[in-house]
């Protein structure tokens, strides 16, 4: 399988609101249903015990189950593509777009909002309807990061976007450096 990792330069943070989910392994049909319902979602996977290392690279240690799941936050009192009325983030949150966000994301997943900060991310995209199950694609993404020796940190993300009647799945992880080896 060819996994072409790109570097996504996210220039503005993306705001999300928590949604409830059944903690079961993520499959293509569930991903497509979530994206169709909310338009855009973010699934967060904590690094602890997600992957195991071997001589031939990382492998999933079990099922691909998100720690938390969010939908795109409604903004600007306009209707979104899903027809849901949108609003600005609440005043109590302050101006989140100008806040300093730590390089390593350490979110409290019990809160109802989440910010994907502006940063550089290792990035790979595929269509849910025409690809292998997310666990296979996710593992390939992790293995390619290892193979290319990208220095990454923090949580792993799957971003779901409903576009053109299909679901685009984007795997993301914060990049520290795109140098293949230290000192080069």
C-alpha positions in Angstrom: 0.0 0.0 0.0 1.4 3.4 -0.9 0.9 6.0 1.9 2.1 9.4 0.7 2.6 11.5 3.9 2.3 15.3 3.4 2.9 18.1 5.8 -0.2 20.1 6.5 0.5 23.7 7.6 -2.6 24.6 9.6 -2.5 28.4 9.8 -5.7 28.9 12.0 -7.0 26.8 14.8 -10.1 24.7 14.2 -12.8 24.7 16.9 -14.8 21.6 17.8 -17.6 20.6 20.2 -17.8 17.3 21.9 -20.3 14.7 20.8 -21.1 11.3 22.4 -20.1 8.1 20.8 -20.2 4.4 21.4 -16.7 3.3 22.2 -16.4 0.6 19.7 -13.9 0.1 16.9 -14.2 2.7 14.2 -15.4 1.3 10.9 -16.0 2.9 7.5 -19.8 2.8 7.8 -19.7 4.6 11.2 -17.2 7.2 9.8 -19.5 7.9 6.8 -22.5 8.2 9.0 -20.8 10.7 11.4 -19.5 12.8 8.6 -22.9 12.9 6.8 -24.6 13.9 10.1 -22.2 16.6 11.3 -20.3 17.6 8.1 -16.9 17.5 9.9 -15.7 15.6 12.9 -12.5 15.0 14.8 -11.6 11.7 16.5 -8.9 11.9 19.1 -6.6 8.9 19.9 -4.3 9.1 22.9 -0.8 7.8 22.2 -0.6 5.6 25.3 -0.9 1.9 24.3 -2.3 2.8 20.9 0.7 1.4 19.0 3.3 -1.2 19.8 6.8 -1.1 18.4 8.6 -3.9 16.6 11.7 -4.3 14.5 9.6 -3.6 11.4 7.8 -0.5 12.8 4.7 0.3 14.8 1.5 -1.7 14.7 -1.9 -1.1 16.3 -2.0 -2.8 19.7 -5.7 -3.5 19.4 -8.9 -2.0 18.1 -8.9 1.6 16.9 -11.1 3.3 19.5 -11.2 7.1 20.0 -10.6 8.6 23.4 -13.0 11.5 22.4 -15.0 12.6 19.4 -15.9 16.2 18.4 -17.9 17.9 15.6 -17.0 21.2 14.0 -18.1 24.1 16.2 -20.8 26.2 14.8 -19.7 29.8 14.1 -20.9 33.3 13.1 -24.7 32.7 13.6 -24.9 31.4 10.0 -26.3 28.1 8.7 -23.7 25.4 8.2 -23.6 23.0 5.3 -25.6 20.6 7.4 -28.3 23.2 8.0 -27.5 23.6 11.7 -27.5 27.2 13.1 -24.0 28.3 13.9 -22.8 30.5 16.7 -19.5 32.0 17.9 -17.6 30.3 20.7 -19.0 31.5 24.1 -17.6 34.7 25.7 -16.4 32.6 28.6 -13.9 31.0 26.3 -12.4 34.3 25.4 -10.7 34.9 22.1 -9.4 31.4 21.5 -7.9 32.2 18.2 -5.2 34.4 19.8 -4.5 32.2 22.8 -1.1 30.5 23.0 -1.6 26.8 22.6 1.1 24.5 23.9 3.0 22.7 21.2 2.1 19.4 22.8 -1.7 19.2 23.1 -2.8 18.0 26.5 -6.6 18.5 26.5 -9.1 17.6 29.2 -11.4 15.3 27.2 -14.2 15.8 29.7 -14.7 19.4 28.4 -17.2 20.2 25.7 -14.8 22.1 23.4 -11.6 21.2 21.7 -9.2 23.3 19.6 -7.0 21.8 17.0 -4.2 24.4 17.1 -2.5 26.0 14.2 0.7 23.9 13.7 2.4 21.6 11.2 0.9 18.1 11.0 1.9 14.9 9.3 -1.1 14.3 7.0 -2.6 11.6 4.9 -6.1 11.5 3.3 -8.3 8.8 1.9 -12.0 8.2 1.0 -13.8 6.0 3.5 -16.1 4.5 0.9 -13.2 3.3 -1.4 -10.5 2.3 1.1 -9.6 -0.4 3.6 -11.0 0.0 7.1 -9.7 2.9 9.2 -7.6 0.7 11.4 -5.6 -0.5 8.4 -5.2 3.0 7.0 -4.3 4.4 10.4 -1.6 1.8 11.0 -0.2 2.5 7.5 -0.1 6.2 8.4 1.8 5.5 11.6 4.2 3.1 9.9 5.0 5.6 7.2 5.7 8.3 9.8 8.2 5.8 11.3 9.7 4.9 8.0 10.2 8.5 7.0 11.6 9.2 10.4 9.4 12.2 11.0 9.6 13.5 14.5 6.0 13.8 15.8 4.3 14.1 19.2 1.0 14.1 21.0 -2.3 12.7 20.1 -3.3 11.1 16.9 -6.3 12.5 15.0 -8.7 11.3 12.4 -10.6 14.2 10.8 -13.8 13.3 8.9 -15.1 15.7 6.2 -18.2 15.1 4.2 -17.6 16.5 0.7 -19.2 15.7 -2.6 -21.5 13.1 -1.0 -18.5 11.1 0.2 -16.3 11.0 3.4 -12.7 12.2 3.3 -10.7 10.8 6.2 -7.6 12.7 7.2 -5.0 11.2 9.6 -3.0 13.9 11.5 -0.3 14.1 14.1 1.8 17.2 15.2 5.2 17.3 13.5 8.2 18.5 15.4 10.6 18.2 12.5 10.6 17.0 9.0 14.3 16.2 9.0 14.9 12.6 8.3 17.9 12.4 10.7 19.1 14.5 13.6 21.7 17.0 12.4 20.9 16.9 8.7 
